[in-house]
């Protein structure tokens, strides 16, 4: 088909950003129109930008595998969240994509069934390039056109980052590709770029976008990309680039081909990359404080449990720099089937049941800032009261994130669930210490939409800054200020500075807790090159198994032995891509 024509199909009504302005939610009539027709109209131009958002944003809640909106299929692990493929959690149902990762049963020929389909990233990239190359024709002011183009440039960069964090250096597509004859074929055979080139493309795109993006929009346009989002993507990209997986003299697996070596990371270690990452993350914090006029850590709610929980259920919290709007199911109960515990919310008979592991629970301190004493021996029965006491003593973020036996699902109702008494509600079917609660307050069956997936929130950048500054041997005072700002928000006692190695572990622990289940740890343990450590993504995963009776008990038990191979630090390219003949496979696959 000529590049002068596209098929303008029905654009999703609940996608990437949620504008209240009616024209952004209108469903355009399916018809064949020219690009000139689209960009001659303000309304159609805006609708096309809306389509770029819908195909070039990140949404990581599980999506129904047979949904008509198949473009969302590559988000999350199939039928669950990626946290279930880390030491954070486990999906009790064995049909999930996480199960394939945990057993090591995935390959270049079937990866797309379990978590990620790169073609959807390139679909978003293509739409962004179409918009970038045609927006100058539209009847907007030069300032408006520059800002809209910047939105598309950002979204194109976001899709390249989504590819990079899994694959390393990727094929960079910065223009609309077209094939009208055999002579055009070489133009679309784009090989992988080096890792450094990929990072530079994303960073330069963010810099370009940031120059034209506004700091805020009117309230009816809340959710559109602002300058802070471009700074945030740049900062996260540079943090990843500075990390051990990519910033190293040696590769994570032996590689003899110098070109491939450059595709999977930098070919040398440079400590300066940590300083650059620290500066980029500090820029996000400075933007929030001095430029945005609105972005700040959420401090509402008197109770710290409610304060933390509110961030993930209230899309108007000013901590959120960018979210993925109402992408995902809006009129089905697949979200509750995949995410909520047993049949407390879901009314079917086959919930996925996401359990929070004992491995991960040990990252949480008690509310007084001391470590909980976990001295249980595997297989020994302990009083149920000890289970309740120990978990109940853990800090506010645990209480907000984990539904444990002996507590209310809906707080304030007086309805307490003891899991060993709730076989009829399928609450006995879990691995871990309890069920995932984070994201789920107020979620109901039927027509209730899934919550918004948060792409960037300000707390991440305090932790990014603390990590990068610590690795760069920066100011201990600045490191502690950033770290303790996050702890103080949930009434946790501050840390004091010790030394770089000890602070590295404290920062990583705080990051695990604050950003739990938000799809950070899955990539963090890779970029830190600790995924193969026993108990992280390899070896025994543990839970606390409850038993009823006259005197209920719990036991520490290993529910799974997980598999890791260092080739898994980066994903394989699909066989169909390798078969094209110009894409080089990642090592080990």
Phi and psi in degrees as a GROMACS rama.xvg file:
@    title "Ramachandran Plot"
@    xaxis  label "Phi"
@    yaxis  label "Psi"
@TYPE xy
-57.4032  143.689  UNK-2
-67.943  -7.26586  UNK-3
-78.403  -12.7389  UNK-4
-127.254  146.24  UNK-5
-137.814  160.031  UNK-6
-93.0044  114.433  UNK-7
-89.2012  90.6522  UNK-8
-82.6327  172.865  UNK-9
-57.7331  123.364  UNK-10
-88.1763  136.444  UNK-11
-58.5395  141.986  UNK-12
-88.5387  -16.006  UNK-13
-128.993  88.9315  UNK-14
-139.171  -168.199  UNK-15
-18.8646  -59.1371  UNK-16
-117.795  154.904  UNK-17
-114.178  91.2415  UNK-18
-85.4505  139.191  UNK-19
-81.8772  -18.4483  UNK-20
-60.8128  125.374  UNK-21
-57.8013  -38.3783  UNK-22
-65.7898  -21.9725  UNK-23
-78.1187  -12.9413  UNK-24
-108.32  -0.0883284  UNK-25
-72.4137  143.741  UNK-26
-96.3167  109.757  UNK-27
-67.7602  150.579  UNK-28
-72.603  134.732  UNK-29
-66.2755  128.025  UNK-30
-167.74  162.259  UNK-31
-91.8055  121.484  UNK-32
-134.033  159.133  UNK-33
-87.2391  159.73  UNK-34
-61.2894  -34.8714  UNK-35
-61.7487  -39.9219  UNK-36
-62.4158  -44.1042  UNK-37
-62.7708  -50.9573  UNK-38
-84.802  1.89496  UNK-39
-86.0976  -10.6102  UNK-40
-116.277  131.237  UNK-41
-60.3186  -46.9422  UNK-42
-64.069  -44.9893  UNK-43
-68.3794  -34.9131  UNK-44
-61.981  -44.6199  UNK-45
-64.0362  -38.6873  UNK-46
-64.9449  -35.9688  UNK-47
-67.2024  -41.1508  UNK-48
-60.5534  -40.286  UNK-49
-58.4168  -38.6342  UNK-50
-67.0294  -35.5335  UNK-51
-61.5618  -45.4126  UNK-52
-55.9985  -44.8973  UNK-53
-68.7725  -22.804  UNK-54
-109.959  -2.66285  UNK-55
-133.738  35.1767  UNK-56
-118.838  167.855  UNK-57
-107.69  122.672  UNK-58
-130.979  119.062  UNK-59
-115.658  7.83041  UNK-60
-75.538  150.412  UNK-61
-64.0511  144.057  UNK-62
-121.434  146.059  UNK-63
-56.3492  129.188  UNK-64
-68.9653  -19.9791  UNK-65
-112.384  19.0504  UNK-66
-65.9071  150.245  UNK-67
-66.4214  -28.4694  UNK-68
-82.7093  69.3334  UNK-69
-63.9845  -17.8415  UNK-70
-61.3608  -21.7763  UNK-71
-86.5247  -4.07393  UNK-72
-63.7046  -25.7788  UNK-73
-85.1001  4.46136  UNK-74
-92.061  145.851  UNK-75
66.1014  172.768  UNK-76
-77.2121  145.061  UNK-77
-52.4661  124.673  UNK-78
70.9139  1.68518  UNK-79
-155.19  -172.704  UNK-80
-100.161  157.785  UNK-81
-65.1505  -18.9622  UNK-82
-55.3216  -29.0058  UNK-83
-73.372  -6.11016  UNK-84
-106.672  18.354  UNK-85
-129.199  -175.969  UNK-86
-73.9155  -1.55908  UNK-87
-69.7336  -41.201  UNK-88
-154.576  174.995  UNK-89
-145.672  140.804  UNK-90
-94.9071  119.35  UNK-91
-64.028  -40.3534  UNK-92
-65.5344  131.729  UNK-93
-88.8164  10.4684  UNK-94
-92.2918  2.32598  UNK-95
-83.2667  160.343  UNK-96
-63.1897  -29.9349  UNK-97
-59.7642  -34.0888  UNK-98
-61.3944  -39.1384  UNK-99
-62.8623  -42.0149  UNK-100
-65.4399  -42.362  UNK-101
-70.0511  -27.5296  UNK-102
-95.2489  -4.32602  UNK-103
74.2001  16.0533  UNK-104
-95.7306  59.2185  UNK-105
-143.114  154.928  UNK-106
-154.723  -179.619  UNK-107
-66.2665  -19.3173  UNK-108
-89.4348  -16.8974  UNK-109
-134.835  8.48875  UNK-110
-54.4838  -35.3077  UNK-111
-66.7353  -16.1301  UNK-112
-78.2003  -20.2525  UNK-113
-104.082  -32.9666  UNK-114
-154.034  -37.9208  UNK-115
-144.009  130.288  UNK-116
-122.662  106.064  UNK-117
-63.8719  -24.8016  UNK-118
-62.7573  -26.3897  UNK-119
-73.7036  -31.6363  UNK-120
-61.5334  -44.2859  UNK-121
-72.016  -24.5561  UNK-122
-64.7202  -44.9662  UNK-123
-63.5131  -39.7054  UNK-124
-62.6409  -42.5345  UNK-125
-61.9654  -45.4875  UNK-126
-61.7781  -40.4834  UNK-127
-62.7856  -43.4158  UNK-128
-64.5039  -39.2529  UNK-129
-58.4208  -42.9542  UNK-130
-67.7137  -45.5481  UNK-131
-58.9768  -39.8605  UNK-132
-81.1288  -8.68901  UNK-133
-123.604  -10.6959  UNK-134
-63.1703  -28.1357  UNK-135
-63.1936  -18.4871  UNK-136
-79.3598  -15.3239  UNK-137
-75.1344  153.21  UNK-138
-85.2028  59.3849  UNK-139
-118.851  165.822  UNK-140
-67.7758  162.264  UNK-141
-61.3333  -37.5654  UNK-142
-64.8874  -43.3443  UNK-143
-64.8982  -42.6068  UNK-144
-64.184  -39.7844  UNK-145
-63.1383  -40.6348  UNK-146
-68.1466  -41.0883  UNK-147
-68.2719  -39.851  UNK-148
-61.926  -39.049  UNK-149
-62.551  -35.8606  UNK-150
-60.6624  -45.0518  UNK-151
-68.181  -37.7081  UNK-152
-61.6359  -42.7509  UNK-153
-60.9236  -48.2278  UNK-154
-64.6798  -36.0266  UNK-155
-62.7185  -41.6207  UNK-156
-66.2309  -37.772  UNK-157
-61.8292  -40.3565  UNK-158
-68.1517  -36.5211  UNK-159
-65.2428  -36.6365  UNK-160
-65.525  -41.8698  UNK-161
-57.9118  -37.6702  UNK-162
-71.4751  -45.3575  UNK-163
-62.0259  -41.1046  UNK-164
-67.4326  -18.4355  UNK-165
-101.211  -32.2811  UNK-166
-116.894  -13.8037  UNK-167
84.8742  -140.165  UNK-168
-66.5733  135.827  UNK-169
-129.889  173.318  UNK-170
-70.5255  118.745  UNK-171
-88.1031  122.628  UNK-172
-116.932  105.449  UNK-173
-115.637  18.3235  UNK-174
-155.605  164.981  UNK-175
-72.7903  126.724  UNK-176
-92.2525  139.995  UNK-177
-141.544  147.026  UNK-178
-131.821  104.468  UNK-179
-108.91  -11.7029  UNK-180
-159.798  172.322  UNK-181
-61.0294  -26.4524  UNK-182
-66.3797  -21.987  UNK-183
-84.4149  -11.7788  UNK-184
-59.0325  -44.971  UNK-185
-57.8421  -29.9367  UNK-186
-65.9417  -30.2378  UNK-187
-95.9413  -2.75257  UNK-188
-87.4889  77.5662  UNK-189
-93.0968  117.28  UNK-190
-77.1573  173.71  UNK-191
-67.0649  141.355  UNK-192
-87.8707  167.322  UNK-193
-69.4985  164.322  UNK-194
-60.3219  -43.9759  UNK-195
-61.0519  -43.2229  UNK-196
-63.7526  -38.2335  UNK-197
-65.7851  -45.958  UNK-198
-59.0968  -46.566  UNK-199
-62.3695  -37.9779  UNK-200
-63.0931  -45.1627  UNK-201
-64.1503  -47.3827  UNK-202
-62.5836  -46.2387  UNK-203
-63.743  -36.0463  UNK-204
-64.2012  -41.1341  UNK-205
-63.9583  -42.336  UNK-206
-61.2372  -43.4907  UNK-207
-63.2417  -45.1774  UNK-208
-65.0278  -41.6582  UNK-209
-60.4884  -29.4032  UNK-210
-66.801  -22.9871  UNK-211
-116.946  -7.54173  UNK-212
-81.9421  144.012  UNK-213
-76.283  162.89  UNK-214
-79.2576  -21.9805  UNK-215
-160.829  164.031  UNK-216
-122.474  164.225  UNK-217
-58.8036  154.588  UNK-218
-56.0189  -33.6866  UNK-219
-70.2647  -13.1405  UNK-220
-108.632  15.4713  UNK-221
-57.0584  134.927  UNK-222
112.123  -15.2936  UNK-223
-74.3183  160.808  UNK-224
-71.568  127.97  UNK-225
-112.104  173.763  UNK-226
-55.8696  -40.0933  UNK-227
-59.6934  -31.0134  UNK-228
-67.1179  -40.6144  UNK-229
-64.5936  -41.5785  UNK-230
-64.0277  -37.0146  UNK-231
-67.2754  -44.4977  UNK-232
-63.6174  -42.0381  UNK-233
-59.4621  -44.7185  UNK-234
-65.4264  -43.8535  UNK-235
-66.2614  -40.9217  UNK-236
-59.6674  -45.0979  UNK-237
-70.8398  -32.1295  UNK-238
-62.9981  -47.2912  UNK-239
-59.2077  -44.4422  UNK-240
-63.6515  -30.3032  UNK-241
-82.0077  -10.6445  UNK-242
-79.6332  160.327  UNK-243
-55.6401  -32.5686  UNK-244
-59.7994  -38.4789  UNK-245
-106.829  -28.5353  UNK-246
-103.069  79.9201  UNK-247
-154.181  149.49  UNK-248
-69.8844  -29.4442  UNK-249
-118.979  147.47  UNK-250
-77.5262  161.766  UNK-251
-68.927  -18.9955  UNK-252
-139.047  148.942  UNK-253
-58.5091  134.013  UNK-254
-135.288  125.05  UNK-255
-92.1582  -24.4303  UNK-256
-83.4549  114.889  UNK-257
-59.3825  -34.805  UNK-258
-66.335  -44.1257  UNK-259
-65.2048  -39.4731  UNK-260
-55.4928  -40.2456  UNK-261
-74.0609  -18.9721  UNK-262
-78.9838  -24.335  UNK-263
-102.141  3.99125  UNK-264
162.243  173.431  UNK-265
-62.5489  154.357  UNK-266
-93.7606  6.85356  UNK-267
-149.575  162.364  UNK-268
-93.8167  131.668  UNK-269
-134.697  110.36  UNK-270
-63.0262  -20.3928  UNK-271
-61.8108  -25.5517  UNK-272
-63.3793  -31.2823  UNK-273
-68.2561  -38.961  UNK-274
-65.7241  -41.6066  UNK-275
-61.934  -41.4948  UNK-276
-64.3248  -40.6966  UNK-277
-61.1544  -44.48  UNK-278
-62.2708  -41.1106  UNK-279
-65.9086  -39.1617  UNK-280
-74.2992  -33.0865  UNK-281
-64.169  -32.4038  UNK-282
-63.3573  -34.4659  UNK-283
-66.0332  -44.9203  UNK-284
-63.6144  -40.6338  UNK-285
-66.263  -39.923  UNK-286
-60.345  -45.8247  UNK-287
-60.5261  -42.4099  UNK-288
-77.6682  -40.5035  UNK-289
-108.407  -21.4228  UNK-290
-116.6  -39.4607  UNK-291
-62.6125  -41.3885  UNK-292
80.1993  1.00263  UNK-293
-152.124  -26.4302  UNK-294
-82.3477  124.357  UNK-295
-159.916  160.787  UNK-296
-61.8422  136.833  UNK-297
-68.5717  127.469  UNK-298
-123.961  11.67  UNK-299
-74.1893  177.78  UNK-300
66.4283  129.279  UNK-301
-69.4078  -39.2172  UNK-302
-84.0835  128.621  UNK-303
-65.1811  -25.759  UNK-304
-65.3833  -48.9738  UNK-305
-63.7608  -36.0109  UNK-306
-61.3852  -47.7221  UNK-307
-68.9985  -43.1563  UNK-308
-62.0335  -35.2134  UNK-309
-60.5896  -31.7364  UNK-310
-56.0723  -34.0592  UNK-311
-100.04  0.589771  UNK-312
-123.619  -8.22327  UNK-313
-118.465  103.667  UNK-314
-67.4201  -8.68634  UNK-315
-95.2601  4.50537  UNK-316
-63.2616  130.827  UNK-317
-75.3774  -0.560203  UNK-318
-76.1527  -21.9402  UNK-319
-81.2118  114.986  UNK-320
-80.7292  -38.7661  UNK-321
-156.466  135.53  UNK-322
-129.601  175.146  UNK-323
-97.3151  21.3326  UNK-324
57.5611  -148.907  UNK-325
-97.615  36.3206  UNK-326
-61.477  141.426  UNK-327
114.176  -177.445  UNK-328
-67.9305  139.303  UNK-329
-122.218  -16.6596  UNK-330
-132.003  19.0591  UNK-331
-128.896  171.172  UNK-332
-105.189  22.0395  UNK-333
-67.4964  -34.76  UNK-334
-60.218  -46.1171  UNK-335
-70.1199  -32.2213  UNK-336
-61.8483  -42.912  UNK-337
-80.0568  -26.3387  UNK-338
-112.822  -33.0126  UNK-339
-92.3614  158.51  UNK-340
-80.3699  134.081  UNK-341
48.8367  -132.669  UNK-342
-118.033  29.3555  UNK-343
-63.6646  -36.8806  UNK-344
-115.402  -52.9389  UNK-345
-65.8691  141.049  UNK-346
-107.395  5.59299  UNK-347
-87.6712  -164.3  UNK-348
-119.348  6.81572  UNK-349
-136.715  59.5922  UNK-350
-67.9332  157.225  UNK-351
-78.2586  -37.6094  UNK-352
61.5116  86.1281  UNK-353
-84.2728  115.228  UNK-354
-102.238  144.546  UNK-355
-91.5885  124.11  UNK-356
-71.8322  156.878  UNK-357
-66.5591  -35.0063  UNK-358
-52.1893  -46.8788  UNK-359
-78.2542  -33.9136  UNK-360
-55.791  -32.0823  UNK-361
-68.2964  -12.5391  UNK-362
-71.6398  -25.2835  UNK-363
-79.7024  131.289  UNK-364
-83.2591  170.539  UNK-365
-72.7948  165.009  UNK-366
-62.9137  -20.8896  UNK-367
-87.8151  3.23414  UNK-368
90.0549  -0.165205  UNK-369
-94.2722  163.302  UNK-370
-81.2994  141.498  UNK-371
-70.2145  147.466  UNK-372
-89.0226  109.685  UNK-373
-109.053  94.1809  UNK-374
-115.767  16.9515  UNK-375
-64.3558  142.014  UNK-376
-102.161  138.086  UNK-377
-58.1409  130.789  UNK-378
87.6019  -8.53216  UNK-379
-89.5553  134.247  UNK-380
-83.1196  132.809  UNK-381
-123.551  154.846  UNK-382
-61.8784  138.068  UNK-383
-54.98  -32.447  UNK-384
-60.5632  -30.8545  UNK-385
-70.1921  -39.2356  UNK-386
-56.3585  -49.6565  UNK-387
-65.7455  -41.5433  UNK-388
-65.0794  -48.3122  UNK-389
-65.3704  -44.8985  UNK-390
-70.1938  -36.4617  UNK-391
-66.4836  -22.059  UNK-392
-82.4494  -11.1589  UNK-393
-73.0009  160.497  UNK-394
-65.6235  168.103  UNK-395
-55.8545  -35.8501  UNK-396
-69.0116  -28.3116  UNK-397
-68.5869  -45.7249  UNK-398
-62.5975  -34.151  UNK-399
-76.1427  -21.6552  UNK-400
-106.799  -18.0489  UNK-401
-129.244  126.955  UNK-402
-92.5416  106.991  UNK-403
-106.925  157.202  UNK-404
-60.6997  142.082  UNK-405
89.4308  9.13326  UNK-406
-124.865  171.091  UNK-407
-85.9942  141.3  UNK-408
-75.8223  -49.6263  UNK-409
-102.105  105.983  UNK-410
-63.5714  137.968  UNK-411
94.497  -7.25556  UNK-412
-85.0707  -20.1676  UNK-413
83.6661  -2.38458  UNK-414
-88.9953  108.823  UNK-415
-103.079  137.024  UNK-416
-108.993  116.802  UNK-417
-98.6626  111.33  UNK-418
-58.5979  -35.4642  UNK-419
-69.3791  -12.6852  UNK-420
-99.3349  2.48089  UNK-421
-118.228  39.5409  UNK-422
-60.1912  -35.2474  UNK-423
-65.1546  -26.439  UNK-424
-94.9627  6.41721  UNK-425
63.0854  25.7609  UNK-426
-83.1488  -2.36749  UNK-427
-88.6088  -4.28903  UNK-428
-100.214  81.5906  UNK-429
-155.812  157.735  UNK-430
-118.55  122.645  UNK-431
135.961  -150.224  UNK-432
-106.101  -11.3899  UNK-433
173.767  -169.571  UNK-434
-102.59  157.034  UNK-435
-63.9031  131.772  UNK-436
-114.822  -31.7883  UNK-437
-53.1459  140.01  UNK-438
82.204  -12.2028  UNK-439
-108.988  -1.2994  UNK-440
-62.09  126.522  UNK-441
83.9488  -4.1442  UNK-442
-69.4899  133.472  UNK-443
-126.296  167.876  UNK-444
-69.0181  170.101  UNK-445
73.3344  -120.776  UNK-446
-84.4496  -5.34587  UNK-447
-65.3257  128.459  UNK-448
-74.1313  156.505  UNK-449
-65.729  152.905  UNK-450
-66.2237  165.983  UNK-451
-77.5338  138.672  UNK-452
-80.0995  128.324  UNK-453
-87.3378  119.704  UNK-454
-80.3361  -50.0056  UNK-455
-136.934  131.729  UNK-456
-131.699  153.98  UNK-457
-61.0726  -34.6033  UNK-458
-54.9655  -36.8621  UNK-459
-55.162  -36.8807  UNK-460
-82.0478  -21.5265  UNK-461
-64.5874  -43.8983  UNK-462
-72.1786  -40.219  UNK-463
-57.631  -45.8349  UNK-464
-63.3991  -45.0158  UNK-465
-60.3009  -43.5674  UNK-466
-64.5234  -50.8225  UNK-467
-64.8806  -40.2985  UNK-468
-66.4785  -38.1367  UNK-469
-63.9023  -42.9376  UNK-470
-69.4821  -25.8403  UNK-471
-89.1065  7.16962  UNK-472
57.5097  42.9606  UNK-473
-82.5682  -170.301  UNK-474
-60.4248  124.657  UNK-475
-64.4228  -34.6552  UNK-476
-63.2837  -42.0672  UNK-477
-68.8423  -37.0848  UNK-478
-60.3264  -47.4986  UNK-479
-69.6468  -36.6285  UNK-480
-60.0449  -44.7294  UNK-481
-66.1957  -45.8459  UNK-482
-66.3393  -44.6525  UNK-483
-75.8457  -21.7973  UNK-484
-59.5243  -39.092  UNK-485
-70.6439  -42.0546  UNK-486
-67.8461  -41.6014  UNK-487
-65.9213  -28.1727  UNK-488
-60.5263  -29.1715  UNK-489
-110.86  25.8509  UNK-490
62.1727  31.1663  UNK-491
-93.6067  140.399  UNK-492
-60.5439  148.375  UNK-493
-73.0922  154.213  UNK-494
-83.9333  160.607  UNK-495
-116.38  150.165  UNK-496
-70.1572  139.238  UNK-497
-119.031  -80.5559  UNK-498
-152.67  170.382  UNK-499
-59.3493  -45.4759  UNK-500
-65.2239  -43.4983  UNK-501
-67.648  -39.7987  UNK-502
-67.4025  -32.4549  UNK-503
-57.2701  -45.607  UNK-504
-68.4018  -38.3493  UNK-505
-65.7643  -41.9609  UNK-506
-64.8723  -42.6916  UNK-507
-65.11  -37.9323  UNK-508
-66.5349  -44.7687  UNK-509
-63.4229  -37.857  UNK-510
-64.4167  -42.3865  UNK-511
-58.6661  -43.6721  UNK-512
-73.0157  -49.3864  UNK-513
-66.2818  -39.2923  UNK-514
-103.542  20.7144  UNK-515
-55.4447  138.094  UNK-516
65.8304  9.43018  UNK-517
-98.385  18.2  UNK-518
65.7892  32.7064  UNK-519
-95.117  -46.7257  UNK-520
-62.391  -35.5443  UNK-521
-53.5219  -39.4689  UNK-522
-92.6468  -28.4928  UNK-523
-61.2678  -47.8369  UNK-524
-67.5954  -21.8638  UNK-525
-75.3048  -51.4817  UNK-526
-66.2722  -26.224  UNK-527
-82.1313  -9.08829  UNK-528
59.1601  42.7127  UNK-529
-118.484  7.97532  UNK-530
-60.4189  -31.8745  UNK-531
-82.4705  1.69687  UNK-532
-69.5842  138.948  UNK-533
-58.5663  129.96  UNK-534
91.3691  -4.7812  UNK-535
-95.8925  -80.4392  UNK-536
-120.501  16.1019  UNK-537
-139.093  143.505  UNK-538
89.42  -157.617  UNK-539
-72.842  132.831  UNK-540
-110.616  134.583  UNK-541
-122.243  155.535  UNK-542
-141.792  176.537  UNK-543
-112.14  109.289  UNK-544
-91.6663  126.112  UNK-545
-93.222  149.447  UNK-546
-137.72  139.338  UNK-547
-87.3929  -156.243  UNK-548
113.897  -173.442  UNK-549
-60.3561  -35.8196  UNK-550
-129.247  90.5436  UNK-551
-58.1397  150.222  UNK-552
-137.464  172.038  UNK-553
-138.695  153.372  UNK-554
-133.262  143.888  UNK-555
-76.3846  125.626  UNK-556
-139.456  147.026  UNK-557
-89.1682  121.849  UNK-558
-100.978  -13.1124  UNK-559
-160.702  145.601  UNK-560
-111.42  109.713  UNK-561
-91.6831  159.593  UNK-562
-112.786  139.484  UNK-563
-140.718  141.363  UNK-564
-134.033  137.552  UNK-565
-60.6383  -19.3145  UNK-566
-62.2737  -20.3915  UNK-567
-75.9953  -4.34472  UNK-568
-59.458  -32.506  UNK-569
-123.353  149.203  UNK-570
-70.2678  158.307  UNK-571
-81.4785  149.977  UNK-572
-73.5123  144.339  UNK-573
-61.0541  148.396  UNK-574
-55.091  -39.4847  UNK-575
-62.2969  -29.7544  UNK-576
-76.8829  -42.0521  UNK-577
-62.7303  -36.5744  UNK-578
-65.16  -14.9003  UNK-579
-66.5905  -24.2191  UNK-580
97.5461  -6.86497  UNK-581
-126.537  6.29838  UNK-582
-105.952  128.153  UNK-583
-91.4226  130.203  UNK-584
-74.1382  148.617  UNK-585
-68.6383  153.11  UNK-586
-63.6779  140.505  UNK-587
92.9781  -16.8302  UNK-588
